[in-house]
Amino acid sequence: MKHQTDPAIDELMARPLSERARGFLREVQFAGGRVDISVGLGRRQLARECHRCGYLHICEDERAAKLTGLGQAYLDRLMRAN
């Protein structure tokens, strides 16, 4: 696995992520890094938004989403900023 350098993380973190998507990403983290996206209004759409930024991996059957290392780094950086 290639180690992400700070400029690479900074570039990815510059991608826009809505407030709702950031909240969803935190929800995934609190759920142990994996959530079911087959139920719940708008969960799949939020998962796709996070996936486009590289913060979530959507399973092949599109029923679950998993937090990526980059997603964890993004959340860690948000926590340091607040």
C-alpha positions as CSV (number, residue, x, y, z in Angstrom):
1,M,0.0,0.0,0.0
2,K,1.4,3.4,-1.0
3,H,1.9,5.8,1.9
4,Q,-0.1,9.0,1.4
5,T,2.1,12.1,1.7
6,D,0.8,15.3,3.3
7,P,0.4,17.1,-0.1
8,A,-1.6,14.1,-1.4
9,I,-3.9,14.2,1.6
10,D,-4.2,18.0,1.4
11,E,-5.3,17.7,-2.2
12,L,-7.9,15.1,-1.5
13,M,-9.2,17.0,1.6
14,A,-9.7,20.0,-0.6
15,R,-12.5,18.2,-2.4
16,P,-15.9,19.5,-1.4
17,L,-17.9,17.3,1.1
18,S,-21.3,18.4,2.3
19,E,-22.1,18.8,6.0
20,R,-24.5,15.8,5.7
21,A,-21.8,13.6,4.1
22,R,-19.3,14.6,6.9
23,G,-21.9,13.6,9.5
24,F,-22.5,10.3,7.6
25,L,-18.7,9.6,7.6
26,R,-18.7,10.1,11.3
27,E,-21.6,7.7,11.7
28,V,-19.6,5.1,9.8
29,Q,-16.6,5.6,12.1
30,F,-18.8,5.3,15.2
31,A,-20.3,2.1,13.8
32,G,-16.9,0.4,13.7
33,G,-16.0,1.5,10.1
34,R,-18.8,-0.4,8.2
35,V,-22.5,0.5,7.7
36,D,-25.4,-1.0,5.8
37,I,-26.5,1.5,3.1
38,S,-29.3,-0.7,1.7
39,V,-31.8,0.9,4.2
40,G,-32.5,4.4,5.2
41,L,-33.4,7.4,3.1
42,G,-30.4,8.9,1.3
43,R,-27.7,6.7,2.9
44,R,-26.6,5.3,-0.5
45,Q,-26.4,8.9,-2.0
46,L,-24.3,10.1,1.0
47,A,-22.1,7.0,0.7
48,R,-21.5,7.7,-3.0
49,E,-20.5,11.3,-2.2
50,C,-17.9,10.1,0.3
51,H,-16.8,7.4,-2.1
52,R,-16.1,10.0,-4.8
53,C,-13.7,11.7,-2.4
54,G,-12.0,8.4,-1.6
55,Y,-13.2,8.3,2.0
56,L,-15.5,5.3,1.7
57,H,-15.4,2.0,-0.2
58,I,-18.7,0.8,-1.4
59,C,-19.0,-3.0,-1.5
60,E,-19.7,-4.7,-4.9
61,D,-23.3,-5.5,-4.0
62,E,-23.8,-1.8,-2.9
63,R,-25.3,-2.9,0.4
64,A,-22.5,-1.8,2.7
65,A,-19.9,0.9,2.9
66,K,-16.5,0.8,4.6
67,L,-14.3,3.6,5.9
68,T,-11.0,3.9,4.0
69,G,-7.7,4.9,5.5
70,L,-8.0,8.2,3.8
71,G,-11.5,8.6,5.3
72,Q,-10.1,7.9,8.8
73,A,-7.3,10.5,8.1
74,Y,-9.9,13.0,7.0
75,L,-11.9,12.5,10.2
76,D,-8.7,12.7,12.3
77,R,-7.8,16.0,10.6
78,L,-11.3,17.4,11.2
79,M,-11.0,16.5,14.9
80,R,-7.7,18.4,15.2
81,A,-9.1,21.4,13.4
82,N,-12.0,21.7,15.9
